[in-house]
Amino acid sequence: MDSSAQDSAILNAILEAAVDAMIVSDAQGTMLRANSAAAEMFDYSAAQMAGQNVNMLMPQALAELHDSFMSHHIETGEKRIIGLGRDVEGLRQDGTIFPLHLSVGHTQVEGKRMFIAILHDLTKRKAAEDALARSQRLDAIGQMTGGIAHDFNNLLTVIVGNLELLEMRGANERQLPLIRDALSSAELGADLTSRLMVFARRSHLTPQTANLRDLCTDTLQLLKRTLGANFRIRTDFADDLNLVEVDPVQLQSALTNLALNARDAMGAGGELLVSVQNVSIDDTYMAQETDIAVGDYVRLSVSDNGAGMTLEAQRRAFEPFFTTKADSGGTGLGLAMVYGFVRQSGGHVTLYSELGLGTSFGLYFPALPQEAANGHGNSQPDTTLKMPRGNGEVVLIVEDNPKVRKLSIERIRDLGFQTLEAESGDQAYAMLKQGVKADLVFSDLVMPGVLNGYDLASKITREFPALKVLLTSGYASDVVTDAMAHGRAYHILHKPYRQSELARRLHAVLAGSTDI
């Protein structure tokens, strides 16, 4: 074999072995060779590409620029593309445009100028970058929303507490309706902040070992009557589903939200498909959905054949207060709650939609290992509201917000307790070290200073084991517990709370009850 034949054989082997697309063209842009990867990338055969101009692989605007760049380089030698990698767009045979990275080199063979292009499809990378940016934006909005809701909960605690004190201290018949109307409005505000907390992943969940098939079946029985006869519900439930750890109330609320959104999108009628199946997430999936860990999941899919969503609506769908139904009373909190609940449950949400074709949401919940799935279930907490009273026990109230601290003192005194107060965990700990006697410490969770509520509780447990602790916060215990290094959970009363709930929890903690 002569050297030229050997060189040709080596070139052929290199072209076909390359994973990335490679195209050889002359000075006029006529393609002389294209490897299999290039043919697959642009959806042509190699024979169809040979002899054609490279402009057929580019959108029109880029093709015009390409000709001017090549002419300029040949005339001046200035590098605008040659030797410089750059991100551009490609045009497939079916007309679809996709992102790619282009690197171009050049050489001369027998006095003729030749160009070698190496192209890499960026579709998966671009999807991953978009998914990451969307996740980071939602995380930032969630942090801001959670902080606002936390502060608003403090305000509601003061409002609800003062109204209840007025009611209990002998309001007359003209005042009582006004107080009760104000209490009802405050409770609506509390419901709003609780929904914001779901989005911010700071809600209080009560997860249980559950089969999504059973939860969905129960919910869909109710939805059939709600959606009406013009909407057909189809189900596709796998027979052997893995179990998951999920809050059943929040799961059913999420499914209801998605179903009602689908009804609105379908207009006068349509079909809703609800499917549940086991899914294994592998590395290929990770390339496109970067915000979900590799592992086994149970996927709940809710799909409709409605109007679909614009790209802008898809991009902002999970943001709180974003809605396309403002004229019909939409609040923009439904999908935000779904997103926050699934993420707080350790899962992931996907959204796929095309205008005129419909929308599909995928809710991925981590599957329980078989040994955990066969284990114990969670018992339901006792929600019976009582108003037990204290018998002069001393409660040390630790709260940095002066208004909330003042109100807490009044509320707890009205329940028959004596009170002491501290404006920080550091001050409370110093008081206890100095010999101040108390039966229970009622402390806010998030406070300035060295000791937050958990730190204070941990020190009390170690150094004053007879002293009881009840924490309170607008944040949910399951979030901040994760960041707690002490390895022990404490009783937490979530703001805003009613006087009866405060009384019950104080009584239960003092009695040493674990069922609270």
N, C-alpha and C positions, 0 to 999 in steps of 0.2 A: 504493500500500500504506500503510495507516494505521500509526501508531507501535506499537500493540499487536501487530499482525500481524508487523511487522518485528522486534519484540523476541522474539516466539515463534519466528520463523525463526532468529534468531541463537542463541537458547537451544538449539534442536534441533541446529544445526550444532556448537555447543560440546559438547553431550552426546555426539554421535556421533563427533566428532574426538578426544575424550579417550581416552588409552590406559588410564588407571585407571578403575575402576568408579565410577559416579556414580548416586545414588538420591535422588529428591526425595519427601518424605513430609509428611503434615500433623501436627498436634499429637497426634493419637491414634496415630500410627505407621503409618497407612495409606499405602502407596506410591502416589504419583501418577505418577511417571515413573521409568524405569530405562533406562540406555543399553545398547548392545550389549555393552560390556565387562563390565557388571554381570551381564547375562544369561549370558554365557559363563563368568564366574567361578563362579556358583552353579549352573550347568547347568540353567537354566530359559530359557524364551523371555521377551522383554520383556512380552508380553501376559499370560503366566501370573503375572508378578510384580505388574502393575498391579492396584490394588484390594485387594491382600493386605497383611497386617500385616508389618512388618519382622522381627518375632520369628521368622518362618518361616526366616530366614537365620541364626539363632543357635542354639547349643546351649541346652538348657532353662535351665541355671543362669544363663547370661549374659542370656537373654531376661527372666528375672525381675528381674535387677538393672537391665536397661535401662529397664523400665517405671518402676521407682522413681526412677532418675536423672532421667528426663524429667519426671516429675511434680514432683519436688523442684525442678528448674530452673524450670518454669513457675510454681510457687508462690512461690519465693524469689529467683530470678534467679542463684542460686549456680552457678558453673561446675564441673561434674565431668566432663562429656564435651564440652559445647559449647565450641568454640574451642580445645580441648586434644586434640592427637593422642595416640592410645594404641594399644598392641598388644592385640588381642583374638583371638577365634576365630570362624570362620565355619562354617556348616553347608550343605553342598551337597545337591542334591535326592536323591542316592544315599545320603545319610547320613554321608558322610565329613566329618571335621572338619579344618580347615586354619588355619594362622596368617595373620592379616592386620593391616594398620595402618588405623585408622579415624580420620578427621577429620570433625567435624560443625560446620556453620555454620547460622545461622538468620536469617530475615527475616520481614517481614509484608507480605502482598499483600491489599489491600482489607480490612484489619482481621483477616485470618486468618493465624495463625502457621504458617510452613513451615520445614522443616529440610532441609538439603542435606548428604548424606554422600558423602565421597570415600574409596574403599577401595582398598588396594594389597595384592596377594597376596604374602605373605612366605615361601612354601614354599621357593623356591630359596635365599633368603638364609639361612633357618634351616638348610637342609641344608649350605650353605657354612660357616656358623658351627660346626655340629656336626663337620664334617669337619676344620676347622682346629683345633678344640679337641682332637679325637682325635689328630691328628698331633702337636700340641704336647705332649700327655700322653705319647705314645709316645717322642717325642724326649727328653723329660726322663728317662723310665725308662731309655732307651738310654744316656744319658750316665752315669747312676748305675751301671748294670749294667757298662758298659765300664770304669769306674774300679775297681769291685770285682774284675772279672775280671783286670784288669792287676795289681793287688796280689796276687791269688791266684796268678797266674803266677810272680811273684817267689818266693813261698813254695814252689811246686812245683819251681822251678829249684834251690833249695837242697836240697830233699828228694831229687830225682832225682840231682843231682850227688853228694851225699854217699853215697847208696846205691851208685852206680856205682863210686865210689872204694873203698868197702868191698869190693865184689865183686872189683875188680882187685887189691887189696892182700892177697889170699891168705885169703879167708874159707874156713872149713872146711866139710865136707859138711853139718853140722847147720845152719850159718848161711846157706848159699847159698839153700835153699828159702825161708827167711824174707825174705831180701833181694829175691829175685825176686818173691815175692808182694807185697811192699811196692812194688816198681817197677811191677808191673801195676796196683796200686791208684792209684798216682800218675799213671799214664798215663790211667786212667779219669777222674781229676780234670782232667787236661789236656784230654781230649775234651770234658768238660762246659764248661770255660772257653772252648774254641774255639767251641762252639755258642752260648754267651752272646755271644761276640764277633761272631758272625754277626748276631744281633739288634741289637747295638749299632753295627753297620756298621763294625766295626773288624777284621773278619776279613781274611785274606790271600787275595784272589781271583786266579785265573789266567785272565783273560778271553781268549777266542778269537773270531774271526769265525766265525759259525755260522748254520745254518738251523734254526730251531726245529722244523720238520717232521721233520728227520732225527733230532734229539735225542729228540723225543717218541716217534717210531716205535720207536727202540731201547729206550727205557725201558718202553714199554707192552708190548713182547714179554715182558719179564721179569715185569711186573705181572700179566699174564693168568694166569700160573701161581700167583702169590702170592694173588691175590684169590679164585680158585676158580671153579667152574662156575656158581655161583648169581648171579654178578655179570657183567653184560654191559658191555663197553667199546665205545662208539661213538666214531668220530673224524670230525672235519670240518676238514680241512686245506685252506686255500686253495692254488691251484696256483702262483701267482706271488708268493711271500712275499719281503719285504725281509729282508736279512741283519741280524743284531744282533751286538753285542760282549758275550759272556756267558761265564762260567765253566761249561763243560759238566758238570762233576761236581756243582757246586752246583745247576745247573738240574735235573739228573736227580734229585737228592736232594729238591728242592722239589716236583717232580711226584710223586715217590713218597710224600712226606708228605701231600700233598693227597689222593692216591688212597686211602691207608690210612685217613685221617680219614673220607673219603666211605664207605668200606666199613663202618666202625664205625657211621656214621649211618644206613646203609641196613638194618642188622640182618641178617635171614636172606637177603636178596637184593635186587637192584635194578639200576639202569642208571647208568653213568658216561659222561658225554659230555666228550670232550677236543677242543677246537677251537683252531685257530691261524689268525689272519687279520691283515691290515694294517688299521690304524686311524689316522685323522687326527683329532687333538684340536683342536677349534676353540673360539671364545669361548663358545658356548652350553654346551659341556661344562664349561668352566672355572667357570661360575656354580655348578655343583653339586659339582665335584671340584676344590677350590682348591689341592690339593697336587701338581698335575701341570702341567708346562709345556706350552704349545701346541707342537705339532709332530707328526711322523710316528712311529708306534709299531707294534710287532708285539705283538698281544695273545694270550696263552695263557689260555684259559678252561677251568676244571675244574668241572663241574656234576654234582650227583647228585639223585636223587629220594627222598632220605632224610627223616629226621625234622625237619630244619630246626633253627634256633637261636633261642633267646629273644633279646629285645632286649639284655638284660644280657650274655649270652654273646657277642653280636656286638660290643658295645661294648668288651669286654675280650679278644676273641679273640686278639689279637696280643701281649698282655702275657706276658712270660716267667713260667712256673710257674702260669699260670692254666689249669685244665683241668676239663672236665666228666666226665673218665674216670678220676678218681683211684682208684676202686674196682677198675678193670681194669688199673692200672699206668701210666696216662698221666702224663707228666712235665710237660706244658704248655710244652715247648720247640719242638715241631714247627712251629706256625704262627709263633712268634716268629722262628725261623730263616728261614722263607720270607719274612717281612716284611723282615727285615734284609738278606737277600741281594738281594732285588729293589731295595730302596732304595739299597743300596750300588752296584748296577749302573746307577744313574741312572733307575730305573723307579718304578713305582707299583703298589699293590695295592688292589683293590676287593673288597668282600664284600657279597653280597646273599643274604638268606635269609628264608624264611617258614616258620613252624611247620607241619609236616605236608606241606609242598610240596617242600622240598629247599633246597640251598645252592649258590651259584655263586661261585667265586673268579676274579677277573680279574688276570692278571699282565701289566703293560705294560712292554715293553722298548723303549728308543729305537732306531728304525730307523737303520741306517748309510746315509750318503749313497752314491749309486751308485759314485762314484769310490773311496770307502774300501772298499766291499764287494768291489770287484774287485781290491783290493790284496793285501798279503801276509798270511799267517796267522802265528800265533804258534808258535814251536818249543817242544817240551816240554822242561822242564829235566831234567838228568841226576839221577836220584834214587838212583843206586847208592851205597850206604853203604860208606865205606872208613875206615881208621884210619891215615892218614899221620902221621908224627911230625916234630917240629921238629928243627932242628940248632943249637940254642943261640941262635936269633933272639930279640930283645928285644921283648916285647909290653907296651905301656903300657895298663893296665886302668883305665878311667874309669867309676866307678859310685858313686852317692850312698848306696845301701843297703849298710851295713857287712857284713851277712851274705852278700849276693849278691857283694859285692866279694871277701870272703875266700874264698868258694867258687870264684869265677872264677880267682883266683890259683892255688889248688891244682889245679884242673882243667887249666889251661894249663901249669903246671909239669910235671904228670904226662905231658903230651904232648911234653916235650922242649924247652920254651921257657924263657927267662928272663923275669922279670916286673918291672914297675914299677907303681905304683898312684897314682891321684888320685881324690879324692872329689867332684870337680865338673869341668865343662868349663873353668871359669875357671882352676882350679888346674892342669889338664893343659896348657892353653895357656901359662900362665906358666912351667911347667917346660920346655916346648919352646923358648920364647923365651930361657930362661936357658942353653940348650945341652944339655939332656938328650937323649941319643941313643936312638932306638928304631927298630925296623923296621916296626912295625904298631901302630896305636891301636885298641883294642877298647873301644868306648864305648856306654854306655846312651844311649837317645834322649831320654828325658824326665828332666831334672835341674833342680834349683834353680840360681839364679844368672843371670848375663847370657847365658852360652853354653849352649844345649842341644846335643844330639848333632849335629844338622844344622849349627848355627852353627860348632861346633868343626871338623867335617869340612870345611866350606867354607873356613875359615881355613887348615887344614892343606893343602888342595889348592892354595891360592894361594901360601902362604909356604913350605911344605915339600913340594914336588911329588914327591919321592922316597919320602915316607912313605905307607904304605898305611893304609887305614881300613876297619874292619868295625864296623857299628852293630848294636845288639841292643835289642829292646823287646818288651813284651807287646802293644803296639799294632801295627796293620798298617801297612806302608809306604805303601800306596795312600791311606790317610787323611791321615797327617801330611805326606806329600809334597805334597799339595794346598796346605797352608799354608806350604810352604817357599818362600822368596823367591829362592833362589839358582839355581833353574832346572836343577839337576842331581840325578839319583838316585844313591843310594849302596847298597852291598851291606848287607842287613839280615838278621840271624839272629833268628828269632822265638822268644821264650820260651814254654814251657819247651822246651829242646833236649837231645838226647842227646849224649854225649861224642863219638860217632863223627861226628855232624853238625858239632859244633864243630871237630873236627880237620879234616874235609874242607873246611870253609869257610875256616879260617885258612890252610890249605895253598893253596887256590885263589886267595885274595886276594894272598898273598905271591908266588905265581907269575904274578900279573897276568892270571888267567883271567877271561873275561867270561861263561863258561857255568857259573854257579853258582846 
